[in-house]
Amino acid sequence: MDPDELETILKQMPGLDVQAAMQQFSFYYQELIETNQKYNLTRITDQKEAYLKHFYDSIIPALQWGSTVFRPEMKICDVGTGAGFPGIPLKIIYPDVKLSLLDSSQKKLQFLKNLSAQMHLTDVDFVWQRAEEFGQARGRAEFDLVVSRAVANLRMLSEYCLPLVKTNGYFLAYKGKNGHQELSEAQDLISLLGGQVQEELDLDLLDNDDFRTLFLIKKIKPTPKKYPRSNSQIKADMKGTHAK
């Protein structure tokens, strides 16, 4: 996907300043590539691939669900944000949202701080903390929407993310080709954590090797206080699940 193709897609979004958004995506790509030469942010450096697998991939939920999920000034948390995906692209197309970027890597968060300042993004919070600790502290039931493209299994990811979601808010999980298998293993825990799967979306990102599955999970009741558990307990739960 080249920039012109992304621009055509963005024109579908009512009220978006497409020219300003495209300038921000261009700057983001340049900074990503430049910083990636100093330390690893992404294995995807080709422009067309980055526009497809980072930028377009991040905003698919906005194109699919729009105002059903996204609204002005809502609070969004991106768990395991890494180089800022999907949080920063969502902030570019919804500049009024309040965004928290959570990651355990100080280097990556520093990159995102510098990037956000240079792009004049406002209402962005940078959280250097483990997700399970954040979910038992100031992040608990704090967000209207929690998103994650992190590589963790959906069962683990649900325990990291659902405690952060307000009741009637959403958890949006970006998964790959094994997404439906992961969902079958996670369904019981998702329900226990207060979640209910609302929609599933399967996409082929113009590339047979990169299949995307999106799960939109609504928080229908509060998460029990014991969750999220410690990281060691979460990992032990995963081992027990796979042993069944």
Protein Blocks (a to p, Z undefined) as FASTA:
>chain_A
ZZklmmmmmmmpghiafklmmmmmmmmmmmmmmmmmmpcfbfclbfklmmmmmmmmmmmm
mmmnmmmmgcghiacddehklnopaklmmmmmmmmbccddddfbfklmmmmmmmmmmnop
ghiacddddfklmmmmmmgokbfbdcdfbfbdfklmmmmmmmmpcghiacdddddfklmm
mmmmmmmmmmmnopacfbdcdddehiaklccdddddddfbdcdfkbccdfklmmmmmmmm
mmZZ
